[in-house]
Structures are given as structure tokens and as C-alpha cells.
Amino acid sequence: MTRPLLTRIEEGYLKLFRIAIIVVLTLVLVATVAVGVQGALKTMARPQPIEPARTAPAPAVSVEEFLKEFDKQPSAEAAPQSAPQDAAPTKPDTTLDDKVSAQIARLYGYFDGYQRACRISDDARVDQRTFEAGFNRRVMRGLLEELGDPYFASQDGFEKVLLAHPRVIEICIKRQGRAQVFWNSMNWHLEQWRAKIKEGEEFEAAELERVEAETAAEAARVVAEKAEGQAQLMVAAGLFAVFISLALLLIFAKIESNLRGVRVIERSPAEE
């Protein structure tokens, strides 16, 4: 006997319902795994390494920069470099004194070569004793204590190149030996050296601030990512609960389908 139309419709809807549940179950399962894995990974977040603070480059004073400024200046002689205002007398230190004496002697060698290249007459040249007397050794020693050996090394290299530079010799000859470049260059080099040191200190301070800021930002990112990961794990747990609920519905639908099959089998002998 043909089953009633209503029964066939019910069974058709039941099949569609089972198919829909299976599709939704699959989507929920995929979403649960994806969200759970992503959340687990985020809860294990670690701070990324921060680029270490860079050190400032070693100070370097350019001869060409001095020449650009010196070309624009009149030939007036600049005053020799002065000691810091708060400089206090110190105990004699033969090591520092020897370094100062050696530095002045080297500078005179460059200066004497400069005088000869400028074609200054013998009687107009500055001799070594007069040259050395023009230095305040206490000032030189104070600069050595303040700025260290790198300053003397830079001063030595700077004057060596400058006093042999073709442009400097040309200016000296043009001004008939009255270019007065030496003390101008000494004072300019000192100002530039101190400016470079200050720039280096500012650079390193900025680098420390950058590292601290990036470290704090990275720590905040990790905290936020872990919090987000924990939230995603809770969402995954909720999705899993939905998955279980839908699975139960699928089981009930399957049971309903099987019960209908049993009732059909039970009715068949009687109908015969």
C-alpha cells in the first residue's frame, strides 16, 4: 500500500533537515578548529626582539667644511682656545704634560710646513719656541682631560690635512702670509668636536628612548594578543557546544528516521 502523502513529505523534510545539520555541523567544526588553533597560538605570543640601541658614530670634523667658512671670513686672527670657566687647578701629571708637549710639537711641524709653502720669509716665520709659547698648556691639558685622546688625534689629523691643503696655501699666498688660518682652525675644530659629541649624546639618548618605547609597545601588543587569544578560545568553546547540540539533533533525527522504518516493517505483515 502506498504511504500517505503527508508521511512522504515528513520524511523528505527529515532528510533535508539531516543534510542541513550535517552541513552546519561541518562548518561549525571547521570554525571551532580554526578559532581554537588561532586562539591557542595567540595565547602563546612572545615579544619580538627589539633592535638594540645604536651607538653614535665617532666624531669627525671635516676640513672642507672649515674651508667653506674660512673663505668667507676676513683675515683677522681668532683668539686661542680658552679653558672651561669652571676649570680648577689640578695636580701635575707628567703623562698628560708629555702628551700636550708632543701634540704641540706635532702641530708646529705642520705649521712650519705651512709657513714654508706660503713663501713666508725666514725672518717673518714663527719659530718653534714662539709657537709653543702661544699655547696655554693648562688649557691644552684641560681639553685632554675633558675630551680625551680621540680629540688630540682628531686635532692632529685635522691640522695636518688643513695646513697642507692647496686651497689654504693659495689663500695664504694671496694674503701675503696673513691668512691667520691656524688659530681660526684650532678654535673651529674644538667647537665642531664639542658639537659632534653633543649630537652623539643626543643620538644615543634618542636611541635609548626608542628602545624603551618599542619594548613597552611590544609588551602591550603581547598582552593584547594573549587577551584576544583567550577570547577566541572561549568562542571556540562556544562553537564546540553548538557542535555538540547540532550533533544531538542529528542523532535524534536519525533515531526518528529509524523508528519510522521500524514502524513500516511492523505494519507490513499485518497489511498482507
C-alpha positions in Angstrom: 0.0 0.0 0.0 1.2 3.4 -0.9 2.2 5.5 2.1 0.2 8.7 2.7 1.4 11.8 1.1 1.9 13.5 4.5 4.2 10.8 5.6 6.4 11.1 2.5 6.5 14.9 2.9 7.6 14.4 6.6 10.3 12.0 5.6 11.5 14.4 2.8 11.7 17.3 5.3 13.5 15.0 7.7 16.1 14.1 5.1 16.6 17.8 4.2 16.9 18.6 7.9 19.6 16.0 8.4 21.5 17.3 5.3 21.3 20.9 6.7 22.5 19.7 10.1 25.4 17.9 8.5 26.4 20.9 6.5 26.1 23.2 9.6 28.0 20.7 11.7 30.9 20.7 9.2 31.0 24.5 9.1 30.9 24.7 12.9 33.6 22.1 13.3 35.9 23.9 10.8 35.2 27.2 12.6 35.9 25.6 16.0 39.2 24.2 15.0 40.3 27.4 13.2 39.3 29.7 16.0 40.7 27.3 18.6 44.1 27.0 16.9 44.3 30.7 16.3 43.4 31.5 19.9 45.9 28.9 21.2 48.7 30.5 19.1 47.9 34.0 20.3 47.9 32.9 23.9 51.5 31.7 23.3 52.6 35.1 21.9 56.1 36.2 22.9 57.7 39.7 22.5 59.6 40.1 19.3 63.3 41.1 19.6 63.9 44.8 19.6 66.8 46.3 17.6 69.4 47.3 20.2 70.2 50.9 20.8 72.8 52.1 18.3 75.8 54.0 19.4 76.7 57.3 17.9 79.4 57.3 15.2 82.8 58.6 16.2 83.0 62.4 15.9 84.6 63.6 12.7 85.5 67.1 11.7 85.6 68.0 8.0 88.4 70.1 6.6 86.2 71.0 3.6 83.5 72.4 5.9 86.1 74.7 7.6 87.3 75.9 4.2 83.8 76.9 3.1 83.5 79.1 6.2 87.1 80.4 6.2 86.8 81.6 2.6 84.1 84.0 3.7 85.9 85.4 6.7 88.3 88.3 6.9 91.9 87.7 7.7 91.6 88.7 11.4 93.3 86.3 13.8 91.0 84.4 16.1 91.9 84.2 19.8 93.4 80.9 21.0 91.1 78.4 22.6 90.3 79.1 26.2 89.8 76.7 29.1 86.4 76.0 30.5 85.2 78.6 33.0 84.9 76.1 35.8 88.3 74.5 35.3 90.2 74.1 38.5 93.9 73.7 39.1 94.9 70.1 39.2 97.9 68.2 40.4 100.8 67.8 37.9 100.5 64.8 35.8 103.6 64.1 33.7 101.8 61.8 31.4 99.3 64.5 30.4 102.1 67.1 30.2 104.1 64.8 27.9 101.1 64.3 25.7 100.5 68.0 25.5 104.1 68.7 24.6 104.1 66.0 21.9 100.9 67.4 20.5 102.2 71.0 20.3 105.5 69.7 18.7 103.5 67.9 16.0 101.3 70.9 15.4 104.4 73.1 14.9 105.7 70.6 12.3 102.5 71.1 10.3 102.5 74.9 10.9 106.2 75.2 9.8 105.5 73.3 6.6 102.5 75.7 6.1 104.8 78.7 6.6 107.3 77.5 4.0 104.6 76.6 1.5 103.2 80.1 1.9 106.7 81.5 1.0 107.0 83.4 4.2 110.5 84.9 4.6 112.8 83.4 7.2 112.8 86.5 9.4 108.9 86.6 9.4 108.4 82.9 10.2 107.3 81.9 13.7 110.0 79.8 15.3 109.1 76.8 17.4 109.8 78.5 20.8 107.4 81.4 19.9 104.9 78.9 18.5 104.9 76.8 21.7 104.7 79.9 23.9 101.4 80.8 22.2 99.8 77.8 23.8 98.3 77.8 27.2 99.4 74.4 28.4 96.9 74.4 31.2 94.2 74.8 28.6 95.6 72.0 26.4 95.8 69.8 29.4 92.2 70.6 30.4 91.0 69.8 26.9 92.8 66.5 27.0 91.3 65.6 30.4 87.8 66.7 29.2 87.8 65.3 25.7 90.4 62.5 25.8 93.0 61.2 23.4 90.5 61.0 20.5 90.2 64.8 20.5 94.0 65.2 20.2 94.2 62.5 17.5 91.4 64.3 15.5 93.1 67.7 16.0 96.4 66.3 14.8 94.9 64.8 11.7 92.7 67.8 11.0 95.6 70.3 11.2 97.9 68.0 9.2 95.5 67.9 6.3 94.3 71.5 6.6 97.8 73.2 6.7 98.9 71.3 3.6 95.6 71.8 1.7 96.2 73.6 -1.7 93.3 76.0 -1.0 94.7 77.0 2.3 98.2 77.6 0.8 96.5 79.6 -2.0 94.7 81.8 0.5 97.9 82.3 2.5 99.9 83.4 -0.6 97.1 85.6 -1.8 97.0 87.4 1.6 100.8 87.5 1.7 101.2 85.3 4.8 98.5 87.0 6.8 95.7 84.4 6.3 95.8 83.7 10.0 94.4 80.2 9.5 95.9 78.3 12.3 94.1 79.6 15.4 90.9 80.0 13.4 91.1 76.3 12.5 92.1 75.2 16.1 89.1 77.0 17.6 86.7 75.9 14.9 87.8 72.3 15.3 87.2 72.5 19.0 83.7 73.9 18.6 82.9 71.3 16.0 84.2 68.5 18.1 82.1 69.5 21.1 79.1 69.9 18.8 79.7 66.4 17.4 79.9 65.0 20.9 76.7 66.7 21.9 75.0 65.3 18.7 76.3 61.8 19.6 74.9 62.1 23.2 71.5 63.2 21.8 71.5 60.4 19.3 72.3 57.8 22.0 69.6 59.3 24.3 67.1 59.1 21.5 68.1 55.5 20.8 67.5 54.6 24.4 64.1 56.2 24.3 63.3 54.4 21.1 64.3 51.0 22.6 62.2 51.7 25.7 59.2 52.8 23.7 59.4 49.8 21.3 59.8 47.4 24.3 56.8 48.9 26.0 54.8 48.8 22.8 55.8 45.2 22.2 54.8 44.2 25.7 51.5 45.8 25.3 51.0 44.0 22.0 51.7 40.7 23.6 49.3 41.3 26.4 46.5 42.4 24.0 47.2 39.4 21.7 47.1 37.0 24.6 43.8 38.5 25.8 42.4 38.2 22.2 43.6 34.6 22.1 41.8 33.8 25.3 38.7 35.3 24.0 39.0 33.3 20.8 39.4 30.1 22.9 36.1 31.0 24.7 34.5 31.5 21.3 35.9 28.1 20.2 34.4 26.5 23.3 31.0 28.1 22.5 31.2 26.8 18.9 32.1 23.3 20.2 29.0 23.4 22.4 26.9 24.4 19.3 28.6 21.5 17.5 27.5 19.0 20.3 24.0 20.4 20.2 23.7 20.0 16.5 25.2 16.5 16.7 22.5 15.6 19.2 19.8 17.0 16.8 21.4 14.9 14.1 21.2 11.8 16.3 17.6 12.5 17.2 16.8 12.9 13.5 18.5 9.6 12.7 16.6 7.9 15.5 13.3 9.4 14.2 14.2 8.1 10.7 15.0 4.6 12.1 11.8 4.5 14.2 9.8 5.3 11.1 11.5 2.4 9.3 10.7 0.1 12.2 7.0 1.0 12.1 6.8 0.4 8.4 8.3 -3.1 8.9 5.9 -3.8 11.7 2.9 -2.8 9.7 3.8 -4.8 6.6 2.8 -8.4 7.8 -0.5 -7.3 9.1 -1.3 -5.5 5.9 -0.5 -8.7 4.0 
